[in-house]
Amino acid sequence: MSESVQCLRIAIVGPESCGKSTLAADLAAALLQHGVSVAVVPEFAREYYTSREYRPTPADVLAIARGQLAAEAALGGQARLLLCDSTVLTCRIWAEVAFGQAEEALLQLNRPQDYALTLLAAPDIPWQYDPLRSHPAQRDWLFGLYRAALDAAAVDYRVVHGSRQARVAAVWPQLRVLLPHLPVF
């Protein structure tokens, strides 16, 4: 990729089991079909816990936030568009829910305004079990925490909901603002 072309980062955030990873994959597939160089930054917590017992501490959450940012930086030079499946905002909310507060170092890493577009996935799809998920009955409450955090940061975000196709279709107009050569969905 040419050094003169800036990588645009898209944040995909929301409570657990709300379709963030699926949305990232679906958007990547649709964008690739239209010749857009795209990379997906997976949720770093999954990699982090492949070799550790899932008993999070504030230090773990901070390490995951740093790992998420490092993964974004590593992939940023490889594509025109970076789809970030979770961001430091997820770590911040996780710390506040699990430990009552986020450490100052974590708060300093949380820069939601650094993304060209932020997508907030609604928890309107069935919850699916996963060993890293622990709040099946609190997804609406968690969704409210994401919304409040984005509002407080004055981030312009889009809520996405509905079926997989409906979510991609809803995001497409915002992607066309960033990449005007994209066709109408």
QUIPEJO-V320891 format. One record per residue. N is the residue number from 1. PSI is psi in whole degrees, 0 to 359 (NA if undefined). D_CENTER is the distance of its C-alpha to the mean C-alpha in Angstrom with 2 decimals. Layout:
# QUIPEJO-V320891
n:N psi:PSI d_center:D_CENTER
n:N psi:PSI d_center:D_CENTER
This chain:
# QUIPEJO-V320891
n:1 psi:139 d_center:23.33
n:2 psi:143 d_center:25.45
n:3 psi:336 d_center:24.93
n:4 psi:348 d_center:25.48
n:5 psi:121 d_center:22.38
n:6 psi:140 d_center:19.34
n:7 psi:126 d_center:15.94
n:8 psi:131 d_center:13.57
n:9 psi:130 d_center:9.93
n:10 psi:123 d_center:7.53
n:11 psi:132 d_center:4.31
n:12 psi:110 d_center:2.86
n:13 psi:168 d_center:3.80
n:14 psi:173 d_center:7.26
n:15 psi:169 d_center:10.07
n:16 psi:147 d_center:11.00
n:17 psi:44 d_center:12.28
n:18 psi:11 d_center:11.02
n:19 psi:19 d_center:10.28
n:20 psi:311 d_center:6.60
n:21 psi:320 d_center:8.26
n:22 psi:317 d_center:11.14
n:23 psi:317 d_center:9.73
n:24 psi:315 d_center:8.37
n:25 psi:317 d_center:11.89
n:26 psi:318 d_center:13.71
n:27 psi:318 d_center:12.59
n:28 psi:315 d_center:13.43
n:29 psi:316 d_center:16.72
n:30 psi:319 d_center:17.62
n:31 psi:319 d_center:17.05
n:32 psi:324 d_center:19.00
n:33 psi:337 d_center:21.76
n:34 psi:19 d_center:22.18
n:35 psi:16 d_center:22.45
n:36 psi:129 d_center:19.21
n:37 psi:115 d_center:18.39
n:38 psi:146 d_center:14.77
n:39 psi:148 d_center:12.94
n:40 psi:127 d_center:9.92
n:41 psi:110 d_center:8.58
n:42 psi:163 d_center:8.56
n:43 psi:114 d_center:7.62
n:44 psi:333 d_center:10.52
n:45 psi:327 d_center:11.97
n:46 psi:315 d_center:13.34
n:47 psi:318 d_center:15.23
n:48 psi:318 d_center:16.32
n:49 psi:6 d_center:17.93
n:50 psi:334 d_center:19.66
n:51 psi:14 d_center:22.52
n:52 psi:154 d_center:22.54
n:53 psi:141 d_center:23.43
n:54 psi:86 d_center:20.73
n:55 psi:76 d_center:22.22
n:56 psi:143 d_center:19.67
n:57 psi:166 d_center:21.21
n:58 psi:324 d_center:20.05
n:59 psi:323 d_center:20.72
n:60 psi:315 d_center:18.42
n:61 psi:320 d_center:15.47
n:62 psi:317 d_center:16.39
n:63 psi:321 d_center:16.81
n:64 psi:317 d_center:13.38
n:65 psi:314 d_center:11.91
n:66 psi:320 d_center:14.41
n:67 psi:322 d_center:13.67
n:68 psi:314 d_center:9.96
n:69 psi:321 d_center:11.43
n:70 psi:322 d_center:14.31
n:71 psi:320 d_center:12.48
n:72 psi:315 d_center:10.93
n:73 psi:320 d_center:14.55
n:74 psi:323 d_center:16.15
n:75 psi:344 d_center:14.59
n:76 psi:326 d_center:14.66
n:77 psi:0 d_center:18.37
n:78 psi:355 d_center:18.32
n:79 psi:159 d_center:16.84
n:80 psi:327 d_center:17.05
n:81 psi:133 d_center:13.46
n:82 psi:119 d_center:10.43
n:83 psi:112 d_center:7.46
n:84 psi:106 d_center:4.69
n:85 psi:91 d_center:3.64
n:86 psi:159 d_center:2.69
n:87 psi:186 d_center:4.93
n:88 psi:333 d_center:8.54
n:89 psi:320 d_center:8.36
n:90 psi:318 d_center:7.71
n:91 psi:319 d_center:10.68
n:92 psi:311 d_center:12.61
n:93 psi:320 d_center:12.62
n:94 psi:314 d_center:13.41
n:95 psi:317 d_center:16.21
n:96 psi:320 d_center:17.56
n:97 psi:314 d_center:17.82
n:98 psi:325 d_center:19.22
n:99 psi:3 d_center:21.36
n:100 psi:345 d_center:22.03
n:101 psi:162 d_center:20.57
n:102 psi:140 d_center:18.32
n:103 psi:153 d_center:20.39
n:104 psi:320 d_center:21.13
n:105 psi:322 d_center:19.83
n:106 psi:317 d_center:16.34
n:107 psi:324 d_center:16.64
n:108 psi:329 d_center:17.73
n:109 psi:338 d_center:14.67
n:110 psi:106 d_center:12.38
n:111 psi:73 d_center:12.54
n:112 psi:339 d_center:10.20
n:113 psi:353 d_center:12.96
n:114 psi:358 d_center:12.51
n:115 psi:142 d_center:10.12
n:116 psi:333 d_center:12.28
n:117 psi:139 d_center:10.35
n:118 psi:128 d_center:7.82
n:119 psi:126 d_center:7.41
n:120 psi:110 d_center:8.03
n:121 psi:127 d_center:8.90
n:122 psi:147 d_center:12.38
n:123 psi:54 d_center:13.97
n:124 psi:20 d_center:16.76
n:125 psi:159 d_center:16.87
n:126 psi:139 d_center:18.85
n:127 psi:138 d_center:17.58
n:128 psi:135 d_center:18.01
n:129 psi:143 d_center:19.29
n:130 psi:141 d_center:17.64
n:131 psi:344 d_center:19.14
n:132 psi:5 d_center:15.99
n:133 psi:141 d_center:15.76
n:134 psi:8 d_center:18.25
n:135 psi:57 d_center:17.92
n:136 psi:329 d_center:18.88
n:137 psi:2 d_center:20.95
n:138 psi:18 d_center:18.79
n:139 psi:322 d_center:15.70
n:140 psi:318 d_center:17.14
n:141 psi:314 d_center:17.83
n:142 psi:320 d_center:14.37
n:143 psi:318 d_center:13.07
n:144 psi:324 d_center:15.74
n:145 psi:319 d_center:14.61
n:146 psi:313 d_center:11.19
n:147 psi:314 d_center:13.34
n:148 psi:319 d_center:15.92
n:149 psi:318 d_center:13.85
n:150 psi:320 d_center:12.51
n:151 psi:315 d_center:16.13
n:152 psi:328 d_center:17.62
n:153 psi:0 d_center:15.79
n:154 psi:39 d_center:17.07
n:155 psi:131 d_center:13.84
n:156 psi:113 d_center:14.45
n:157 psi:164 d_center:11.75
n:158 psi:130 d_center:12.28
n:159 psi:132 d_center:12.35
n:160 psi:139 d_center:12.32
n:161 psi:172 d_center:14.68
n:162 psi:198 d_center:17.40
n:163 psi:170 d_center:18.02
n:164 psi:313 d_center:16.06
n:165 psi:321 d_center:18.28
n:166 psi:323 d_center:18.12
n:167 psi:314 d_center:14.35
n:168 psi:316 d_center:14.76
n:169 psi:323 d_center:17.88
n:170 psi:327 d_center:16.40
n:171 psi:332 d_center:13.80
n:172 psi:315 d_center:16.56
n:173 psi:323 d_center:18.56
n:174 psi:324 d_center:15.86
n:175 psi:325 d_center:15.43
n:176 psi:332 d_center:19.24
n:177 psi:318 d_center:19.37
n:178 psi:325 d_center:17.54
n:179 psi:81 d_center:19.45
n:180 psi:342 d_center:22.71
n:181 psi:350 d_center:24.21
n:182 psi:142 d_center:22.07
n:183 psi:166 d_center:24.31
n:184 psi:139 d_center:24.06
n:185 psi:NA d_center:22.17
